[in-house]
Amino acid sequence: MAGYESAEPEVAGVRVPDTRLAAEATELVRETVPELIYHHSRRVYYFGALRGRRLGLSHDPELLYLGAMFHDLGLGEEHRDSGRRFEVDSADEARRFLAARAVPEDSIRRVWTAIALHTTPGIPEFMEPEVALVTAGVEYDVLGLGFDSLDEAERTAVVARHPRPDFKRRILAAFTEGTAPKPETTFGNVKADVLAHFLPGFTPGDFVTTVQGSAWPE
């Protein structure tokens, strides 16, 4: 998909891929999600790429960018009655976008997996670099994991390009709004913690209680 001329500047030594596919993804996401999610998704790409550089992980920048840009689309209002985890809704949006543009299936699979697993710690880091680095970018921007692994100048450059005013409060509110209509989908994943803090009356599912209360007699 090379050959598309992008006006994207270099940020902390990282560029958004100069491809039509990346440009179309940027346009779609910017028109679809709130500013909060747009800037967060872009930071995930930059931080993921920078973490990849530090870790020596060779990756496809275009696939990393696509995973980063689509990873939170499932939080949108149109997905709140899907009955599925928002990560799966996000991944399926990316699959539809890429399949419509005849992207090879292996590339689609990598992007889908990167998105679907981005809130499942302990697994992505052992998978393909694009999968590992979407999660690394999310964990850096949301949780501050490995915060000192990047230079202050790198962080400053990324945040100057994509600001994060009142980000902690606002992103937790977005997670709550995106998952509260389908709280059952948070069983066994980190978004149950979000609802436990911010959704009145929510009781997280409990694995032990579920096992003990199953239909099996013993």
N, C-alpha and C positions, 0 to 999 in steps of 0.2 A: 504493500500500500504506500510505498515511498513516492516522493515527488510532489507532494502537496506543500506549498509554501506557507509557513505559519509565521505570524508576527510575534510569537511567544518569546519573551526574553529569557535569558539564562538566569536561574535563581540558585545561588549557592553552588554553582557548577553543574546544575541539573537543568535540562530542557524538557519541556513537554514534546513528545514525538511530533515531527513535522509530517504528519500523514493526514489524509482526508478522513480516515476512520476516526482518528483521535479528535479531529476538529468537529466532526458530526456528533461524536459522543459528548464533547464539551457543550455544544449548542443544545442538544437534547436535555442534558442534565441541568444546565443553567435555566432552561425554560420550564423545567419540571419541579425542581426542589426549591425550598426556601434558601435564602442567602446563607444561613447558618450551615446547612448541609453542603451547599456548593463549596464554600471556602474550606470546610472540614475535609471534604473529599479531595480537593486539590492539595491540601497539606499532607494528607495521607500518601499521595503519590510522591511528593517531594521528600517527606521523611522516610518513606519506604525505600526510595532510590538511594538516599544518603546512607541509610542503615545497610543497604546492600553493598555499597561501596566500602563501608567500614568492615563488613563481614567477608568481603571478597566473593560475593555471590554474583556470578554472571547471569543476567536476566534479560528478557525481552522488554524494553521500555514501553512498547505499545501495549502489551498484555498487562503489564503492571498498571499502566495508566487506566486502562479500561476497567480493571478490577477495582481500582481505587474510586473511580468516578461513579460506578454503579452500586457500590457496596451498601449504600443506605437508601436506595430508591424504595425498598419495601416498607419503609416507615410511612410512606404517603397514605393519605386518606383513602385512596382507591383500593388499597390492599388490606384495610383493617377488618374486613369481614371474610378474608380468605380462609381462615382457619389454619393457616400454615405459619411457620416461623418467618419473621420478616426477612431473615437472611436468604431463605429459599425464594421468597417473592422477588428480592433484589437480584438474585442469581438468574432467575427465569427471565427477568426484564433484560438482563445483559444477553442471555442466550437468544432471545427473540431479535434483539438489535443486531447481533453478530450474524445469526443465521440468515437474516434478510439481506445481508451484504456478502453472502457466500464466503464467509471466513471459514477456514478449515476446522474440522470437528475437533482435532486435538487442541487447537488454540481456544475454541469455545469451551472445551472441557476444563482447561486450566483456569480460565477466567471464572467460570461457574464455580469451580471448587474453591478458588481463592475467596470469592464472595461468601459462599455458603459456610465456610469454616472460620470466618474472620472473628467470631466471638467464641471460638472453641479452643482455648489455650492448650498447649502441650502437644498438638498434632501438626499444625501447618508448618512449623519450623523444620520438620523432617521431610517435607514434600518438595515439589518443584520450587525454584527460587521465586517465581511470580506469586505462588500461593503463600510462601513464607513471608514475602515482603509486604503484601497487602496487610497481613496481620501485624507485622512489625510496625508499619506506618500507623495503623489504627491504635495499637498499644502505646506508641510514642505520643500521639496527639491526644488521646483520651485519658490514658492512665499515667503517662509520663514514665513508662518503663524504659530503662536504659537512657534516661534523660541526659546524663553526662557523657554518653557515647558520641554525641554530636557537639561540635564547637558552638559556643555562644553566637559567633558570627553567622553560622549556618542557620541556627534557630531564628535569629533576628531577621535574616534575609527572607526566610520563608514566611514568617508572620507579618513582615512588612508588606509582602505581596498579597497575603491572604490573612487578614486580621482575625483575632479571636476574642472580641470584647465579651466579657461575662460568659465565657464559653462553658465553663463547668456547669453552671446553673442551667443554661439554655440547652445544652446537649442532653442533660438528664431529663429535662422537660420534654424534649423531642422523643427520647427513648420511651418515656412514659406514655405520651400521646400515641405513639406508634404501636405499642404492645398492650395497653390497657383494654382495648376492645376484644382481645383474644388472649387473656392471661394464661390459658391452658398451654399455650405454645412456649411459655417460658420455663416449663418443667425441665430441670436438669441443666439450665444454661444461665449465663450471667444476668440476663434481663430480669430473672426472678428477684434478684437483689434490688433492682431499680423499683419494681412494683412494690416490694416489701417496704420501701422507704416512702413511696409517693402515691400509692393507690390505697385509699382507705378501705379497710375490710379484706384486703387481699391476704390470703394465707398460702405461702409457697407450697407446692407439692413436695412430699417427702418420700425419698426412695425407700427407706426402711418401712415406713407405714404402708406404702404401696405393696411391697413384697408381703408383708404380714397380713394385709387385708385382701390379697388376691383370692380368686375363686378356688385355688388349689387347697385341698384339705390339710396338707402338711408340706 
